[in-house]
Amino acid sequence: MTTWTADELARIGQADELRIAALRADDSLRRPTTIWVVAAGDELYVRSAHADQAAWWRATRVRHQGHISAGGIERDVTFAEVPDPDENDRIDAAYRAKYRRYPAAYTDAVVNPEARATTIRLVPLDGLVISG
């Protein structure tokens, strides 16, 4: 499995926002959506503030691959499940720390049980270029 380089992890993890585009069934990318991203440990995570109602999140469920852009980094990725639900506590803490300057209502939207259920780990892809 491919991992993030230290530079990628730092630059994406420090970026305020990430643009995410899921791969469609016909191998084209959807239009990118801007969302929040956090680094926790050596991994990058995203969540839907609108739980499973967000179109971008539902699109990640089709092919489980796509493209991200943040902090000057562009990467094709796999959208992976979070294998350990206990990891969500660490991810919640990362969201609260990174986005604490925003009103609590915004942060609360990504640290509630419904949002936690949409947690995606971003795994960099190597060898397969889907972004053209």
N, C-alpha and C positions, 0 to 999 in steps of 0.2 A: 504494500500500500504506500502511496506517495504521501509525503508530509510537507507542510509549509516550511519554507526557509525562514530563518530568523528575521530577515529583512521583510519578507512578505507578511509574516505574522505581525510584526511591529507596525508596518505601514497600514495594513488593512485594519488591524485592531485599534489603531489610534484614529482612523478616519471617522468622522462624525456620522457619515452615511455611506451606504453601499448600494450599488445598482445591481439588481438581480434580474436575469432573464432565463426562463425555463425553456428547455428544448421541447418542441412540439412533436407529435407523432410523425409528422412529415419531415423531420430533421431540420426545420427552420427554428430560429429563436423567436420567442415572444418579445414584445416591446419591453424594455427594462422598467422596473419599478424601483423606486428609492425607498430603502428601509434602514433600520438600525442594525448594527453588527457588533458583536463583542468577542473578545478573545478570553478564553478561560483555559489556563494551562497552555498547552501547545496546540490548541484547537480553536477554530472560529465557528461561531454559532449565530443563527438568525431565528427570529420568531415573528409570528403574525400578531399585531396589535388588535386585529379583528378576528382572532381565532381562526377557525376553519372556513370562515366566510370570505376571506381575502382571495381574490382571483389569482394573485401571484403564487400564494401558497398552494392552492388547489392545482395550479399548473405544474408545480414541482412534483406532484404525485404521478404525473403521466409517464415521464421517462426517467425521472430521478437524476437528470443531468441538465446542465445549463452553463451560464456564463456569468461571472461577477466582475465588477469594477469598483475599486475603492483605493484611496491613498496612492494613486498612480499605478496601481497593479491591475492587470487584466488577466483573468484565469478562467479556464474551463474547469468545471467542478462536478462532482457527484453530490447529490443531496442525500445525506445519510441519516438514518434514524439515530436517536441518542439511546445507546444500549442500556444505560444505567439510569433509571429515573431519579436516583439520589444525586446525580450530576446536576439536576435542575437547581438545586440550592446554590451551587457554585456559579451557575449561569445567571440566576437571579441576582446574586451579589455583584457580578460583573456588570449587569445592566444598571443596577442602582448606583454603583460607583462611577461608571463612565458617564451616565446621563443625569447625574444629581442636580445639575444646574437647571434642568427643565422642571416645570411644575409636576408635582407628585402624580397627578392624574395621567400624564403621559407615560411615566415610568410604570405606574400601576397597571397600565394596559398591556405591558409585556411581562409582568411577573405574577399574573393571576393563573389559576388552574387551567383555564381555557387556552390561554396563550402558551403555557408550558407544554400543553399537548401538541402544539405545532412546532416545537423546537427542532431545528434542522442543524446538523453538523455539516459544514462545508469541507469537502475533501478534494484537494487539487487533483486534476487528471493529468496524466502524462501519456504521451504517445498517441492520443486521440484528439484531434483538433476539430471542435464542433463550431467554433466561432468564425470560421472562414479564414 
